[in-house]
Amino acid sequence: MVHAPEIPSEKRIFFDFDFKSCNAYDECKKLHNYCLTENLKHNINFSGRGYHCFIFRSERNLPNFQV
């Protein structure tokens, strides 16, 4: 992968757990436990039909992803 420092990278990664598509509570809890294990700063909110989870990235905790 080629790193392009002139292109800003995203500061957070968003996950949307919806009760219609999965067991939102269990899936969000798995991600929460992973974030705790890896010491990743994150935020979880109830969205009304599931949960929204944001993982905040820094240069030291997540790689730059190529889309």
Long-range contacts (C-beta under 8 A, 24 or more apart in sequence): 1-63, 1-64, 1-66, 3-64, 9-57, 9-64, 10-57, 11-56, 11-57, 12-54, 12-55, 12-56, 12-57, 13-54, 13-55, 13-57, 13-62, 14-52, 14-53, 14-54, 15-52, 15-53, 15-54, 15-55, 16-47, 16-50, 16-51, 16-52, 17-50, 17-51, 17-52, 17-53, 18-47, 18-49, 18-50, 19-49, 19-50, 20-49, 24-49, 24-50, 24-51, 25-51, 28-53
